[in-house]
Amino acid sequence: MATGRRAFERDTAPQTLAAIIQDEPEPLRTLNAEIPAGLSAIVERCLAKDPDRRYASTADLVRELALVSAPAIPAPLDRPTRRAAIGLALVAVVAAVAVVRFTSRPAAPDSLGIPLKGVPFTTYPGQEAEPTFSPDGAQVAFTWTARARTITTSTSRRSARSSPTA
């Protein structure tokens, strides 16, 4: 379809079949002068009536087409390549913002030379474990062990009082 029409186009199917068998096709460059000479030669060789003039295998044809289609100059950037470059630039900007944000955080108290001191959660004897806030956030529930039994306790965040439940 390099010329915009079929090589052996006739009015009826039987006439077309007869033309394929008997007639030589018109040279491509007479129908479309913009077709490269190399491509024209390849197509005319494919349409040759004599089997000895045609390509022996499709591998030979592919090799010839590759030689003809190799661009002499690099192709300009097309839209997908441009979009990829814009996407890459956007990723770089996001990464730069993340690096600046995470490296400009205030230093932790222990890195400033301020000693950290553990503060007991309650004054109950034993060990406290599994602290969690209540759904309204007003209390802290936790478990603690005292004298070999586990007790679940709820403590209000607003007051220092606790009410153990067994």
FENPEBEL-V557401 format. One record per pair of residues at least 24 apart in sequence whose C-alpha atoms are under 6 Angstrom apart, sorted by the first residue. I is the first residue (numbers start at 1). J is the second residue. D is the distance in Angstrom with one decimal. If there is no record, write none. Layout:
# FENPEBEL-V557401
i={I I}
j={J J}
d={D D}
This chain:
# FENPEBEL-V557401
i={3 38}
j={32 68}
d={5.6 5.9}
